[in-house]
Each structure stands twice: as C-alpha cells, then as structure tokens.
C-alpha cells in the first residue's frame, strides 16, 4: 500500500487573536491603575508669575505641604493622600534634619495653600532653616 502524501503549503497568515487579548488586558490594567496615580494633597496653590525651577528628575525630593486649615504634611517616597497624616511642626524639624543629614543633596519643596496663614508659613520656614535646609523651593501655580 502506498500512502499518498499531499504537499502542504506554508500558511502566510499571522494569528492576531492572542495579540488582541494581550492588548485588551493591558488596556484594562492601565484603566484601573490610572486613577490610583494621583499623588499628593489637595492644596490650592497661590498663583505667581515666575519661571519654572530646574529640577533634577533623578534626585530624591522632599515635599512639605501646608493645608488651608494649617496642618503640615511631609511627603517622601509614598505621596498617596491616604498614607499621610498631619505632622506637628516640632516633629517636622526633627524629621527633616534626619532626612537632610542622611542625604544632603535632597531637594526640598514647600507647597502651601493660598488660604493658609502667613504665620504658619514663616514657622515652617524657620523650622526648615534650623533643620539645615539652606534654600527650600516654593511651589506655585502659574498665572492664568
């Protein structure tokens, strides 16, 4: 008995169904994680006509926030609002001095709500100066 072999032609089509599945999974993952990427506190920054600061994207940053009800927050690493709790001004001085002592090249930013009092801002600046921060950068919102 002789078996007849048929010659098969190579299939020149690419099966794109697995690629579509992967794309849809990635789309869902990005849709779910995008709202979770909002960071920081809700602070109404004052407007100012100043040039943007030159910020090193690779350098570590420390952000100290003052809210409208004059509460202080420190953000280093995790800046999710749920992870943060208000910090007393005395504790800020101690923590900032430790952070600056461990990393003198750290960039320190201060963001204050436009409704916060001037005395709370001056108190914070005095504490930062005593903690060894030579020149903190102030975060503002550009003029509209």
C-alpha angles and dihedrals in degrees: 000000000000120000117217115224118205118209112236120213117226114257111240097191125105117221103229098177094094090050091052090050092052091047092052092049091051091048091054092047092052092045091053097044099042096077090048092060095073106114138191136025129306101258124160100223119210117246122246136168100233136130119260116262122248101246124186104229092203096051121095115252134206117203121195115192132197115200128207091262089054099252119146126224131185120209119193118151104336111049099173110137092227091058095054131085130183116274127208117243092244091054091049091059092051095046095044092050090053093047093047090045091054094043115020091178094062116126113233119206128186120202119183132184113246089233095056118104124261091234092061090051092050091047090054093047091050092051092048092050091051089049091058102261105143100191121001117199118238119223116217137165118249118250115267 
